[in-house]
Amino acid sequence: MNWDLTSYFPAFDSAEMRAFTADLAAEISALQERAGALPGLTAANAAEWEALVLAIEEMVRRQSHLGSYLGCLTSADATNEAYKREEAAFASLSAESEKLDVELQRGLKEVDDQVFAAFLERSPLEGCQHFLGRVREEARRTMSPVEERLAADLGVDGIHAWGRLYDTVSGKLEWDMTWPDGRVERLPMAQRRSLMAKDDRAVRRAAFDGGNVAWEGVEDVCGAALNAIAGTRLQLNQRRGVDHFLDVALFQAGITRRSLDAMFEAIFATPDLPRRILGLKARAMGTEGVAYYDLEAPLPLPEEQAVTWPEGRERVRAAFARGYPALGEFVGELYERDWVEWEPRPGKRPGAFCTSSLLTMEPRVYMTYNDTRRDVRTLAHEAGHAYHAHVMRDVRPYGHFYPMTLAESASTFGEMLLTDGMLAEAGLSDLDRVRLRDMEVGDGAVYLTDIPVRYVFEKAFHEERREGEVPVSRLRELMEEAQVQVFGDALEEGGGDPLFWASKLHFYITSVTFYNFPYTFGYLLSRGLFARFQQQGPDFLPRYEAFLRQTGSAPAEEVARQAIGCDLEAPEFWQAAIESLRAPVEELEALLPAVLPGS
């Protein structure tokens, strides 16, 4: 592994790790007994509930430490049986800690409004108000404590086991890459995405076809997992009195239905801009439209040299330092302290993420770097997440539970800083400007088409899953229907990906439902943030950092209103964010004929 994990524990299965795990298990058990003996919150027992809430918060800090560590290990080496056993054991421990959530909900479910308001004013709970308010809100849609504890127990070998199964299957899955010269190479699935971002369309097509052959071989397993995960959620929703499956997604995302509808209203009312971007790419390729394996690919420009890991990480640091010195300094620390796992090798899980421990307040970045400009952008994206955690290092644990909608804004802000910083480099050629604008607007097209496809598919799938299991053949149809609906004529005939529901990890994350629309939400929100940064310059950065610190302390609408003065429930905000792509698109269109004649 590339990253240094010794600040978590000296080594896996060390005496320190074993003692920490045993102490955590004992702590959770003791807290369960303590919580179970407390009646619901009243004015008379407020001091006892305050002490319990604070004790649980400290447990959460330690649990995040162990969970982050194991997540790092199992992602970097999905074939290690010892890691997987420990991850499964941690899942059981997490189920026990979920029972404390049940106790908190029980304690707050029936509390009088005045008593609850007075409880929140207790000084040791400063900064917990939003968290406790969400606990109380969620408590109103719960089963009995006995049923909730049973659901937590069954989840270990039920819904969460299906998610772990998918992780194992995808982590071990290999496929045959047939190169244009006829050479066949067996590759781990983690390397497929970077190949579908290559300049050569024949390479992209081969990676797409070869990968889908492998996914087709496990589609029944994936279909069973997807049905089981959604079926469990729907059954629990029914018993908890949840009216609609989106209600859970909205609660987790920390937004209102009005904000979600406003965003999609703006997106579906402006299909011309992303389709214009994709049409530009199709014309440059000489095709009638784009295929799914073209979405993350660059324009067919003159061949660019591979971007090595030392070169790529320096590009990110330099671009950040140019526009945001504190962020540039922080990224330098990421490198110096070996907090990034980047090397491509067999056994790594697909994808990229940032994780952190609430005990050490140190982040770690995970990715598979394959020497492409896309990987440089991924590094900037995850570094944005890491900086978010860094800015919040002095915020109490209960203030760290921010939703994806706000989490993704920090990462996308990092991507835009990278582009802006590189565009400002002296002596930048027209070809380099085209490459940078191509990546910028290409990502915009993905956020406005590919991510909405995932939302449209998942919504349609859940609607049908309420009536029973959805067969693999229908999952394929639903995915293709969603792609046609969103892409329209920008997608070439036969250019869809009917197996995208199987290959996309996000559909199998059991802790979060609808792991899709928050990406577009955060992307467009970031464009709003970045527009203000460009207008106000360095004076905006303290407001930006205040925005990051508040992300776990208020609803998204309130955080955005206080930090940048925008109304997320108004389609006009989203429309303006989408329109901010138009100038880069026009610049790309103006420059492209000079570097790519005939386009």
N, C-alpha and C positions, 0 to 999 in steps of 0.2 A: 504494500500500500504506500501511496505517496504522502498521505497526511500523517501528522504526529497526533496520536490520540492519548499520549501518556498523561496529559492533564486530567483526563477522565479517570484512568486507572493505570498503574504501572504496566500491566499486561492483562490480556484476557484470561479469565479464570484465576487471577492472582488472589492472594489472601485478602488484599484490600477490596477487591471486587466482591468476593464471597461474603465478607463481613458486611459490606455496604448493602448487598442484596438481602441478607438475612435481617439486618437491622430495619431495612425498609419494610419487609414483610411483617415484622413484629410491630412496627409503628402503625401500619395500616390496620392490623388486627386490633390493636389497642384503641385506635381511633374509632373503629366500628363499634366496639363495646361502649366506649364513652358516648358516642353519638346516639346509639340505640337507647341509652338510659335517659336521654334528655327529652322531655315533652316539647311540643312546638313552641316557637319563640313567643314569649310574653314579656311584659315590662319587668316582671319579677325575676326572670331567668336570663335577662339580656347579657349580663356579665359572663355567664357560663357559655352562652352561644358565641359571644365575642371571642372567648379563649379558644373555643372549638374551631371557629372559622380561621383563626390565626394559625392554629396547629395544623389544620388541613393544608393551609397555604404553604407551610414549611415542608410538608410531605410532598406537595406538588413540585416544589423546587427540586427535591431529591429524586423524585420519580422521573422528572424530565431529564435529569443528568444520566440516569441509567438507560432510559429509553433512547436518548440521542446517541449514546455510545453504541448500543446494540444495533441501532439503525445504520450507523456508519459501517459497522463490521459486516452485517449481512448484505448491504448494498454492494460493497466493494468485493465481496467474495460470497456469491450466492450458492456456491457448491459446498461450503464448509458446513458439515453436519453439526459440529459442536455449536457454531454460531446459531444455526437454525433451532437447535434444541433450546438454547438459552432465550432466543426470541419467542419461542412458544411458551416457555416458562414465564417470561415477562408478560405475555398476553394474559396468562392466568392471574398474575399479580395485578395487572391493570384492571381486570374484571373485578377484583376485590376492591380496588380503589374506586371503581365506578359505583360501588355500593355506598360510598361516602357521599357521592353526588346525590344518590337517592335520599340519604339522610338529610342533606342540606335542603333538598326540595321538600321533603316532608316537614321540616322545621319551619319553612317559609311559606308553605302553600296556603295555609289558612290564617296567617298573621294579620292582625288589624292594621289598616293603612297608617294610622297614627303611630302605632308601636313600631312598625317597620321604618317609618320616617325618622323616628327618634333613634332607632338602632343605627341607621346609616350615619347619624351625626356624631357617633362616638369617635373620638380622635384616633384611636389605633386603627380604625377602619377607613381612614382617609385614603382615597384612591381605589377603594373597593366598591364604591356605590354602583357603578355600571355593571360590574360583574355580578354583584348580589341581586341587582334588579333583574338581570337576565335569568339568574337561577330561579327567582320567584316567578318570572313570566313562564319559564319552561315548566315549572312545577304545576302550573295550572293545566298542563296537558300531559299528565303522567298517569300511569296505572297505580295501583296500590303499592306501598313499599315492598310487600312480599313479592308481587308480580315483577316489579322492577329489578329486585335482586335476582330473581330467577332468570329474567331476560339477560342480565349481565353474565350470569353463570353459563347459560346456554350459548351466549355469543362467542365464547372462547372456541368451542368446537362447532359452532354454527357459522354465522355470517363472517366473523373474522377469520375462521379457518378457510373459508372459500377465498378470501382475499390473499391469505398466505399461500394457498395452493397456486393461485395465479402467479404470484411472485416467483414461486419455485419453478413453475413451468416456463415462464418468460425468461427467467434468469439462466436456465439450462438450455433453452431452445437455440438450436443452430440451424443454419440454412446454407444452401449451395449458391455461391455467387459465380455466375458464368460471365467472365470478362469478355469484352468485345473481341479479344484475340483468341477466344475459345478456351482459355484456361479456366478451370473450375477450382474454386477455393472454398473450403468450409469455414464459415465465420459465425461468431456469436451474434445473436440478435441485437445486442447493444451497439454494433457497428453499422447497422442497416440505415439508420436515419441520416448519418453523416454522408453515406454514399448517395442517398437520394437528394443531397444538396450539392452534388458535384456539378461541374460545368458541362460534362458530357452527358447528353440525354440518353445515349445508349447504356451508359453505366447506371444512370438513375433507373431506367426501365428494367434492367437486369436485376438490380437490387430490389425493386418493387415486386417483380414477378417471382424471383427466387424466395423472397421473404414471405410472400403470400402463399406459396406452396407449403412452406413450413407452418404458417398459421392455419392453413386449411387442415393440416394433419392433426391439429389440437383444437379445432373449432368446436367440437362437441364438448370438450372439457370447459372451454371458455364460455360456451353457451349455458352450460349447467351452472357455472359459477355466477354468471351475470343474472340468470333467473333466480338463483337462490338468494343473492344479495338483495335484489330489488323486492323479491317476494317477502323476505323477512322484514324489510323496511315497511312495506305496505301493510303487512299484518300488524306490526307494532303500531303504526299510525292509526289504524282502525281502533285498536284497543285503547289507545291513548287519547282518542277523541280529536285527532288531527283531521281537519276537513279536507285538505288537499296536500298531495306529496310535495308541492312547491313551497308550502308553508315552512317545512323543515329546512329546505334549501335557503329560503330567504332569511330565516332565523340564523342559520349558520353563517350566511353571508353578511349579516348585520345591516340589511337594507330593507326598504319597504317594497311592496309589490308595485307601487307607483313608480319608484325609481327604476326597477327592472323593466317595466312596461315602457317607460319613457325612453330608455336606452334602445330597446329593440324597435320601438316605433321609429326612432331616428335612423337606425341601421337599415330597416327594411324599406324605409321611405327614400333611401339614398343608395340604391344598388349600383348606380352608374359609376361611382368613383372606384370601388374595388374591382368591378368588372372592367373598367377602363385600364386599370393597372394590369390585370391579368391578360386583357386583350393586347396590350403593349408587349407583354412577354410572348404571347402566341405569335404575333407578327414577326417579332425578332427571331423566333425559332422556325418560322415558316410553316406553322400549323394552323388548323382551323380553331383551335382552342387549347386550353391547358389540360393536362392530366394531373391526377393527384400527386404523382411523383415529381411534378414540376413546381409545386407550391413553394417549397423552400429553396429551390434552385435559383442561382443567379441568371441574369441575362447571358446569352451566348456571346460573351465578349472574348477578346484575345486571352489566351491562357495566362493564368496568374500563378506565380510560384506558391508552393505550399507555405503556410504560415506556421512556423515551428512553435513549440510551446514557449520557449524564451521570448520569441518575437511577439507572440500573441498576448502574453501576460504584460509585456512592457507597453504594448499599444493601449491596453486598458488603463494601466497606471498613468501613462502620460496624458491620455485624453481626460481622465478624471482630474488629474492635477491641474490641467490647464483651466478648466472651468470651475472646479470645486476642490481647492487645495486640501481641505480636511479629508475628503473622500479619497483623494489620491494617496495621501499619507496612510490612511487606513488600509487601502488595498496593498500598499507596500508591506504593511505589517502582516497581512494575510499570507503573502509569499514568504516573508522572512521566517515566520513561525510555522511554516508547513501546515497550513490549515486548508489546503485544497487537494482533493483526490482527483487526478486528471488523466492518468495513464490509460490508454486503451489496452485491454487484455481480456482473455476468456474468463467467463464466470462472473463478470460484473453485471449488475442489473441495468436495464435500459434507463434512460432519463437523466435528469439533473435536478438537484435540490440544494437547499441550504438548511442546516439544522443548527441548533444551539442548545447549550445547557443553561438552565436558570440558576444553577449552582455556581459555575465558574464564569458565566456570562461571556463565554467564548463561542463564536460561530465556527462552523465547518462547511465547506462548499464541496459538493460532489458533482462530477461530470465525467464524460469520456471525451477527451480532446483528440480530434483526428486531423489536425493541421489545416482546418478550413476557416474562412472568415466567419462562417456561421458559428463555429466553436468560440471564436473571440467574442462574438455577441452574447453567446450563452454565458461565458465567464462574466461579462459585464452585468448581465441580468442577475446572476446568482450573487455577485458581489454587492449589487444593490440591496438584495435581501439581507446579506450579512451586515451591511452598514445600518440597516433598519434595526437589527438586533443590537448593534453597537451603540446606537443613539439611545436605545431604551435600557441600557445596562444598569441605570440607577432607578428604573421603574420597578415597583414591587411585582411579584409573580402574577397576581390577579389582574394587573394592568397589561399583561403580555398576551392576553387571549384576544388578539385582533383578528378580524375576518379576512378571508382571501381577497375580498374586493379591495381592501386597503393594503394588504400585504403586496399584491401584485403591482400596485402603483409605484412602490419603491424600486422594484426590479426594472420596470419599464422606464422609469426615470433614469436609471443607470444606463440602459440601452441608448436613450436619447442623448445623454451626456457623451457617450462614446462617439456617436455619429457627429455631434456638434463639435467635439474636440478634434476629431480627425479632419473634418471639413475646414477647420481653421488652420491647419498645418500650412506652412509656407511652401510655395512651389508645387502645390497640388495640381496634378494634370487633369484635363477634362475626363480622361478615362477613369482616373481614381475617383473623381466626383461622381461619375456615372455609377461606379461600383457602390459607392456609399449611398447614393440616393436610391439605387435599385434595392439595396437591402432594407432601407428605411420604408419605402413604399410597399415593397414586397411583404414585409412584416405587417404593415397596415392592412394589406389585402387579406392576409391570413386571419388577423384578429376580427375582420369584418365578414369573413366567409367561413373559414374552416372551424373556428370556435363556435359561431352560431349553428353550424351544421351539427356539432356535437350536442348542443342544447336542444335543437329541434328533434334530433334522433332520440335523445334520452327522454324527452317529454312524451313523444309518441310511444316509445317503448313502455314507459311506466303506465300510460293510459291503457295499453293492451294487456300489460302484465296483471292489472287488476282483475282481468277476466280469466286468467290462467297462464300457464307457462307459454312462452313465445318460442317457437321452434327456430332452429338455426336458419332455415330457409327464409323465415319471416324477418329475422334480424338483418339478414342481407338486404331484403327488400326495403325495410325501414331506413337503413343506412343510405341506400341508393336514392330513395325518394327524398330524403333530407338534403342530399347533395345536389340533386336536380333543382329542388325548390330554392336553395340559397344561391347556387352558382349560376343558374340559368344557362344562357348560351355561352358563357365564358368557359364552360367545361366541354372539352371535345367529346365526340361520340365515343363511348366506351372508356372514357377517361376517369370514371369514378373508382372508388375503392370499396367494394362490397364487404370487405373483411376488416374495415377500420374499427368496427365495434370490438373485434377480437384483439387487435394489435395495440389498441390505445390503453395504456395502464390506467389512465384517469378514471375509466368506467369501473374499475375494480378496487378503488380506494374505499375501504369500508367505514372509515371514520368521518367521511364527508360525502354528502350526496350532491349531484350536479356540480362536479368538479370541472366546470367549463366556463360558464358565463362570467365568473369573477375575473377571468383573465382579460376578457374584452372590457369589462367594467374598469378594471385597474389600468388597462392600456389607455383608454379614452380619458379617464380621470388624470392620468399622468400627462397626457398631452395638454390638458388644462393647466396642470401645475407648471409644466415646462414653458408654456406660453407666458405665464406670469414671471417666471425666472428670466426669460429672454427680455421681457419688458422692463423688469426692475433690477436686473443684475444681481450682484452679491448681496444687496440688501434683502433679497427675497429668501436667502438660505436660512436665516434664523426662523422664519415663518415655516419653511419646509421642515426643518427639524422639529419644530413644535407640532406640526401636523403628524410626523412620524411618532412622536412621544404620545400623542393623544389617541392613536389608532385603536387602542384597547380600552379606552376610557369613555367612549360615547358612541352612539349610532353613527354610521358612515355619513348620513346626511348632515348631522350636527358637526362632525369633525370637518367636513368639507366647507360648510357654511362659515365656521369660525376661522379656519385657516386661510381659505382662498376666496370666501364670499360667493360661492356658487350654489345653485339650487339643483340638486341631483334629481329631483322629481319633475323637472321641466325638460321636455324634449329639446328645447333650444340649446341647453348646455351641451348635450350630446351631439347635436347637429353641428355646433361650432367646433367641437373637438374633431369630428369627422372631416369637416371642411378644412381643418388645418393641414390635412394631407394634400390638398389640391395644389398648393404652390410647389412642394417638392415634386409632385407628379409632372407639373408643367415644366419645371426645370429639367427633369429627366427627359421628357419628350423633346425639348429644345436641343439638348446636348447629344442625344443618342445618334442622330444621323451622321454626326461628324466622326464618331468612334465605331459605328456599326452601319456602314452604308447599306441602303435598301430597307432599313427599318422604318 
